[in-house]
């Protein structure tokens, strides 16, 4: 996986946030490579196969139809389902950190090749989060708005009791923990990437890294040092 491509995605978020804007719909479809040129590199899991890596990590962010100013009301639902932050689902309001959560989901998808939370239901979505990342904080569940109260029971998620089907329960149970998922697809730098993702996917938006903080994470700084050492 090319760390510079991940870094470019986060840099795009820093530009928007510095302008006082929240994209609210970050997803792979809205992040385009500037150049279509690529190189082939061996797949570390299968020597007979190769992967295509872009020659340039330059990207452009598109689709600003849902972009909002920080001063606007932020009480409504935003983001495409798979990349929607927990505070949005629980009706707690949202701000810049909702973009950071989306970036975390995108990075996992770039790593694994599949969307992290493949669901179309709020309760199942929250259950998937807990399966991958651990229990949701009590203080967030307690503050859930009237639309999200039905997903909570006795201070926790109403799961699996509230599941819509056995298939839904199976879909949640088959998900691995975040660190196991990453280690299935990454050889070197897995520990650094896991640490970065754990900080991008913090449940409480106050605890999530800002875009600027993410760029200073050792996943990127160590890769910069590694690239300079080889040149």
N, C-alpha and C positions, 0 to 999 in steps of 0.2 A: 504494500500500500504506500502511496506517495504522500509523505507528510506535508510537502509543500502545497498539495491540492487541498488538504484539510485546513492548512493555515490560511490559504486564500479565502476559503469560505468564512472563517472567523473574521478575517480582515474586512470583508464586505459588511459584516454586522457592526464592526466598530465604526465604520464610516457613517452608517445610518444612525446609530445611536448617538454619535457625536453631533449629528444634525438635529437631534431631538425627535427622531422618527423610529417607529416600531413597525417592522415589515408585517408581522402577524401571519404570514403564510410561507415561511421558509420550508422548502422541500426540494428534493433532487430535481424535479421538473422545472423549478424556477432558478436553478443554478446551472449556467451554460459555460462550457469551455470556449474560450475565444478562438483557439485553433483546433482543427480536427486532426492534426498530425500526431502520430504516436510512434513508440518504439516497442518492440517485443522483448520481454524478459522471461527467463525460465520460471516456471511454477515450482516453488520450493517443495511442494507436496508430491509433484509428479514431473519428473525430468522430461517426460515425453510431451508435455504440454507447455504452453507459454501464455503469458498475460500481456495485454496491451496497456501500456502506460502513456499518458499524454506527454508530448515533448515539452509543453509549456503548462504551468499550473495557473496561468492567468484565466480568470473567470469573469463573467458578468452576471449580475443579479437582475432578474426580470419580474414582471407582474407585480406592480405596485398598487393594484386596484383596491387592496384591503389595508394598505399602509395608513397608519394613523399618527397624529401628532401626540406627543407625550401629554399635552394639556387637554386633550379630548377625553370624553367619558369612556371608560374601559370596562363597562359592566356586562357587555354582551359576549357571545361565543365567537371565538376566532380560531384560526389555524385549521388546516386539513387534518382530519381525524387522526391519522397515524402519528402526527407530529405535534399533537395538542398537549399542552402542559397540564399537570394535575390541578393547578390553581384555577385554570379555565374550566375544567370539568366540574369542579366543586363549587364554582360560582363565587370565588374569593376575590375577583378582580385580577388584573394583570398589568404588566408593564414590560420594560426591556427584557427581563428574565424569560418571558415566554418565547422570545426568539432564541435564547441560549439553549433552552430545553429542546427546541426544534433542531438546532445545530447538533446537539448530542445525539438525537435520534438519527440524523442524517449520517453522522460519522460512523455509527454502528452499521447502518445500511451499506455504506461504502466498504466497510470491513467485511461484512458477511454476504452481501449481495441480495439481502432480503430486508424488507421493512421490519423494524423491531416489534412494533405492536400492530399486528394484522387483525383488526377488529372493527366492528361497526356499532358496538354497544358501549355505553358509558361504564356500566358496572364491570363488564368483562375487561374493558380497557384498564380500569383501576386494579382489577385482580391481576392482570398481566404485569402491571407495574410492580405490584408487590412480589410477584413470582420472580421477576428479574432483579429488582432493586431492594427488596425487603419491605417491612411494614410502613405504611403511610403514617406520618406523625399524628398523634392524637389531637394536637391543637388545631391542625388543619381540618380534620374530620369534624370536630366540634363546631367549627365556624361555617360548615357547608351551608349553602343557601337552601331555600325551600324546595327548589327543583332537584337538588342532589341529596336531600335528607333520606330519600327512599333507598339509597345505596348503602346506608349506614345502619348498623344494629349493635346495640350494647357496646358502643364506643369503637367498633371496628367495622370492616366491610361486611355487608350481608352476603357473604360468599363462603361456600358454594350454594347456600340455601336459595339465594336469589337468582341463580343462574337460569338462563332462558332454556337451556337444553344440556343434555349430557355431552354433546359435541362441544359446547362452549367450555365445559369443565375440562374436557380433554385438551382443547386448544391452549388453555392456560397451563395445564400440568406438563405439557411437552416443552415448555419454554425453559431454557437453562438460566442459571445465574449469569449476571453480566460478565464476570471475569472468565467463566467457563466458555461463554459464547465467543469472546474475543480471542481466547487462546486456541480455539478451534481454527482460526483463520489467520493469525498473525504469528510470525516466527520471532524476529527480534523486536525489541521495543514494546512487547506486549504489556509489561508491567507499567511502563510510562503511559501507554495509551489507556489502560484500564483506570489508572489514577485520574487522568484527564477526564475521561467519560464519567467517572463517579462524581466529579465536581461540576460537570456540566449538567448532570441529571440528578442533582440534589432536589428533593421534593420541595423544600421550603425555598421560595424564590430569593429570600434574603441571603441564603447560604450558597446559592449558585455563583459560580464565577461570572464576573462581567466579561465582555468580549476582550477588553484590554488585558484583564488578568489572565485570560485563557492564552493569549499570545505569549505571555511570559512563562507559561508552564514548561517544566523541564522536558516534556515530550518534544517541544519545538526547539528549545535552546540546545538540548543535547544533539538533536539532529543537525542543527546549524553547525555545531562544533565538529560533528562527524564529517559533514560535507567539506568543511574547511580543511580538516586534517588529510582528507584524501586528495585535495587539489594541490 
